[in-house]
């Protein structure tokens, strides 16, 4: 919640994404410390989602910085009409980071909240407020960059995505869509291991391994 609130206060795009990263990773910690299979699964999934969504946000901020050499929100506005493909990927990535259903961020956040609610409902309620703050600062982020009039003359001639930038963004966008529509692609791989881990954690005696001493006897 704190990370999301501080992200909302930023005037620098890179700092906003950095604090959003703090907020998302705290969600991962929440899933792990819920000590439930659902929370652990959501935490692992969110670690993957965070790497994709936040990585893409940093990439897109870098695209703007490479063209204008500034990351201040006040230098932008109205880019949706100037660089439509850049705007498309920025909106898609922001929606992924917000956890919009149909994209990768939704399933991980839902599992974390489900596992946390099983352990402590009030912690889940507080976590939901962090998601709400996250949606607010990312929507403000999009409004300041993409919408409104193009007041800065330098932005009117900004070039859209180049081939090397397409090559970096398309795989991440595909990943966001695949994990949002078919999360079982990853969940089927990690859940059995996490279920065994939880079983051993809940029943420590299950982890005891029969040892053989030097004389061949068991102990």
Secondary structure, DSSP 8 states (H G I E B T S, - for coil): -HHHHHHHT-SBHHHHHHHHHHHHHHHHHHHHHTTSHHHHHHHHHHHHHHHHHHHHHHHHHHHHHHHHS--BGGG---GGGT-HHHHHHHHHHHHHHHT-TTSHHHHHHHHHHHHHHHH-HHHHHHHHHHHHHHHHHHHHHHHHHHSS----GGGGG-----HHHHHHHHHHHHHHHHHHH-THHHHHHHHHHHHHHHHHHH-GGGG----B-TTS-B-
